[in-house]
């Protein structure tokens, strides 16, 4: 087993290499290669940890900006994004469908003539019908990654987080201090 954080080869692997009479120069080369990967790993973590999120602003018309970038997504993806911005603590994956009223209220803010059926179909899609919750979530996440890049997007995408045993949450990894949702006029 290779341990990238410590740049070590486990004892059982070294014992096996000795038993099989592996050339010590090969083992040294592997060790140096692992050390090089380890250094890259550590340096990339330092760079990643210096990336700070930009504030998200949702204006009264429900247009979304992250920093100075406009987020151009379809209405149902906006609904999901705003919903999770309002629920930064996360929502248990199996209970997301129970928030249809809250999702519909957000949808009505975006589309005055919005029909609740569009929200319901996200959770009960018929064959060939409306895209599902997972489909909208995936497209939203891809749009955010394309707009912001993979490192910065980690603050904004909807992640599935395992909290214990069979309990999972969907949540956005952004602190509330970075979220500004203006009231509807």
Helices and strands as residue ranges (DSSP letters): E 2-3, E 8-9, H 11-19, H 24-49, E 56-58, E 64-66, E 69-71, H 75-86, E 91-92, G 93-99, H 100-110, H 116-123, H 133-148, H 150-153, E 158-164, E 167-172, G 176-178, E 179-181
